[in-house]
Amino acid sequence: MEQGPAETARRVVLFDFDGVLIRGDTFAMFMRNRYARTRWRKGLVLLLSPWFLLVLPFSRRRVLRSLVHLGLLGLDEARYRDLAQAFAAGLVRQPGRFCREGLSVLRRHQAAGDRIVIVTGCEESLVRGVLAELGITNVEVFASRLRPGRLGMRSDWHNIGRRKVELLARHGIEAWQVAYSDSSQDLPMLALAAEAVLVNATPKLCKRVEKALGRSVTRAEWF
């Protein structure tokens, strides 16, 4: 992706989503909602629980992926997007769900003319749905993705850790001035930021991240 002079001159500001702009894990909340609405999915999990318990000590990720696939069983892409949008609309109406300070900071960056990029492990349709419901426009979104499968939607790209940096690079973004995160998983993203900001982080987490980065970080308390 080629950028013009005006685009390259703008400050690039990265925001994580879960834990920074919204409280909790959005996709996990969506999946819990899916299981709560259908008893037969719970039955499948119960039937497969011996296998889950056997695999869990060796690969927690494999178990989680299987639970996601069961939760999305029978959904095509259009139906999934409709459900994601409906869930996002309901989520926005929950009191205290969002970090008001975080949203205010994002809007101040926009007012300053900065290029805002949401870089998250949450699924893309959910993120875009929430941002649309909040009236947040003119931001770029790089997120986890699903793909259609024979039995329903399946995991495709899990946008966490170093994968965030890889996805940004694919779109021509290789340097940024500020990065907001709440997790040490984002060390690759924070390491390349001129200013790394940890949101609502414990002193222990801040020390661990600063040790890994070899420099201090900015600490923000957003409520």
For each residue, the residues with C-beta under 8 A, 3 or more apart:
1: 171 172
2: 172
3: 7 8 172
4: 7 8
5: 8 9
6: 9 10
7: 3 4 10 115
8: 3 4 5
9: 5 6
10: 6 7 113 114 115
11: 109 112 113 114 115 177 178
12: 114 115 117 173 175 176 177 178
13: 109 114 115 116 117 176 177 178 179 180
14: 117 118 119 168 176 178 179 180 189 193
15: 20 21 102 106 116 117 118 119 180
16: 19 20 21 118 119 120 180 181 182 183 186 199
17: 20 21 22 26 118 120 121 122 127 143
18: 21 22 24 25 26 120 121 122 182
19: 16 22 23 24 181 182 183 199 200
20: 15 16 17 99 102 180 181 182 199 222
21: 15 16 17 18 98 99 102 103 106 118
22: 17 18 19 26 91 97 98 99 130
23: 19 96 97 98 99
24: 18 19 28 29 97
25: 18 28 29 122
26: 17 18 22 29 30 91 122 123 126 127 130
27: 30 31 121 122 123 126 144
28: 24 25 31 32
29: 24 25 26 32 33 87 91
30: 26 27 33 34 83 84 87 123 126
31: 27 28 34 35 67 68 71
32: 28 29 35 36
33: 29 30 36 37 87
34: 30 31 37 38 41 71 72 83
35: 31 32 38 41 42 45 71
36: 32 33
37: 33 34
38: 34 35 41 42
39: 42 43
40: 43 44
41: 34 35 38 44 45 70 71 73
42: 35 38 39 45 46
43: 39 40 46 47
44: 40 41 47 48 70 73
45: 35 41 42 48 49 52 67 70
46: 42 43 49
47: 43 44
48: 44 45 51 52 66 70
49: 45 46 52 53
50: 53 54
51: 48 54 55
52: 45 48 49 55 56 63 66
53: 49 50 56
54: 50 51
55: 51 52 58 59 62 63
56: 52 53 59 60 63
57:
58: 55 62
59: 55 56 62 63
60: 56 63 64
61: 64 65
62: 55 58 59 65 66
63: 52 55 56 59 60 66 67
64: 60 61 67 68
65: 61 62 68 69 155
66: 48 52 62 63 69 70
67: 31 45 63 64 70 71
68: 31 64 65 71 72 154 155
69: 65 66 72 73 149 151 152 154 155
70: 41 44 45 48 66 67 73
71: 31 34 35 41 67 68
72: 34 68 69 75 80 146 152 153 154
73: 41 44 69 70 151 152
74: 151 152
75: 72 79 80 83 152 153
76: 79 80 148 152 153
77: 80 81 146 148 153
78: 81 82
79: 75 76 82 83
80: 72 75 76 77 83 84 125 146 153
81: 77 78 84 85 125
82: 78 79 85 86
83: 30 34 75 79 80 86 87
84: 30 80 81 87 88 123 125 126 129
85: 81 82 88 89 125 129
86: 82 83 89 90
87: 29 30 33 83 84 90 91 126 129
88: 84 85 91 92 126 129 130 132 133
89: 85 86 92 93 129 133
90: 86 87 93 94
91: 22 26 29 87 88 94 97 130 133
92: 88 89 97 98 130 133 134
93: 89 90
94: 90 91 97
95:
96: 23
97: 22 23 24 91 92 94
98: 21 22 23 92 102 103 134
99: 20 21 22 23 102 103 199 200 222 223
100: 103 104 222 223
101: 104 105 220 221 222 223
102: 15 20 21 98 99 105 106 180 199 222
103: 21 98 99 100 106 107 134 136
104: 100 101 107 108
105: 101 102 108 109 180 220 222
106: 15 21 102 103 109 110 116 136 139
107: 103 104 110 111 136
108: 104 105 111 112
109: 11 13 105 106 112 114 116 178
110: 106 107 113 114 116 138 139
111: 107 108
112: 11 108 109
113: 10 11 110
114: 10 11 12 13 109 110 177
115: 7 10 11 12 13 140
116: 13 15 106 109 110 138 139 140
117: 12 13 14 15 139 140 141 142 168 173 176
118: 14 15 16 17 21 127 131 139 140 141 142 143
119: 14 15 16 142 143 159 164 167 168 189
120: 16 17 18 127 141 142 143 144 159
121: 17 18 27 143 144 158 159 160 164 185
122: 17 18 25 26 27 126 127 143 144
123: 26 27 30 84 126 127 143 144 145 146
124: 127 128 141 143 144 145
125: 80 81 84 85 128 129 146
126: 26 27 30 84 87 88 122 123 129 130
127: 17 26 118 120 122 123 124 130 131 141 143
128: 124 125 131 132 141
129: 84 85 87 88 89 125 126 132 133
130: 22 26 88 91 92 126 127 133 134
131: 118 127 128 134 136 137 139 141
132: 88 128 129 135 136 137
133: 88 89 91 92 129 130
134: 92 98 103 130 131
135: 132
136: 103 106 107 131 132 139
137: 131 132
138: 110 116
139: 106 110 116 117 118 131 136
140: 115 116 117 118 171
141: 117 118 120 124 127 128 131
142: 117 118 119 120 159 164 167 168 171
143: 17 118 119 120 121 122 123 124 127 159
144: 27 120 121 122 123 124 155 156 157 158 159 160
145: 123 124 156 157 159
146: 72 77 80 123 125 153 154 155 156
147: 153 154 155 156
148: 76 77 152 153 154
149: 69 152 153 154
150:
151: 69 73 74
152: 69 72 73 74 75 76 148 149
153: 72 75 76 77 80 146 147 148 149
154: 68 69 72 146 147 148 149
155: 65 68 69 144 146 147 158
156: 144 145 146 147
157: 144 145 163 167
158: 121 144 155 163
159: 119 120 121 142 143 144 145 163 164 167
160: 121 144 163 164 185
161: 164 185 186 187 188
162: 165 166 188
163: 157 158 159 160 166 167
164: 119 121 142 159 160 161 167 168 186 188 189
165: 162 168 169 188 189 192
166: 162 163 169 170
167: 119 142 157 159 163 164 170 171
168: 14 117 119 142 164 165 171 173 174 176 189
169: 165 166 172 173 174
170: 166 167
171: 1 140 142 167 168
172: 1 2 3 169
173: 12 117 168 169 176
174: 168 169 192
175: 12 192
176: 12 13 14 117 168 173 179 192 193 194
177: 11 12 13 114 193 194 195
178: 11 12 13 14 109 193 194 195 197
179: 13 14 176 186 189 190 192 193 195 196 197
180: 13 14 15 16 20 102 105 197 199 220
181: 16 19 20 186 189 190 196 197 198 199
182: 16 18 19 20 198 199 200 201
183: 16 19 186
184: 187 205 208 209 212
185: 121 160 161
186: 16 161 164 179 181 183 189 190
187: 161 184 190 191 209 212 213
188: 161 162 164 165 191 192
189: 14 119 164 165 168 179 181 186 192 193
190: 179 181 186 187 193 196 209 213 217
191: 187 188 196 212 213
192: 165 174 175 176 179 188 189
193: 14 176 177 178 179 189 190 196
194: 176 177 178
195: 177 178 179 218
196: 179 181 190 191 193 209 213 215 217 218
197: 178 179 180 181 217 218 219 220
198: 181 182 201 205 206 209 217 218 219 220
199: 16 19 20 99 102 180 181 182 220 221 222
200: 19 99 182 220 221 222
201: 182 198 205 206 209 219
202: 205 206
203: 206 207
204: 207 208
205: 184 198 201 202 208 209
206: 198 201 202 203 209 210 217 219
207: 203 204 210 211
208: 184 204 205 211 212
209: 184 187 190 196 198 201 205 206 212 213 217
210: 206 207 213 214 215 216 217
211: 207 208 214
212: 184 187 191 208 209
213: 187 190 191 196 209 210 217
214: 210 211
215: 196 210
216: 210
217: 190 196 197 198 206 209 210 213
218: 195 196 197 198
219: 197 198 201 206
220: 101 105 180 197 198 199 200
221: 101 199 200
222: 20 99 100 101 102 105 199 200
223: 99 100 101
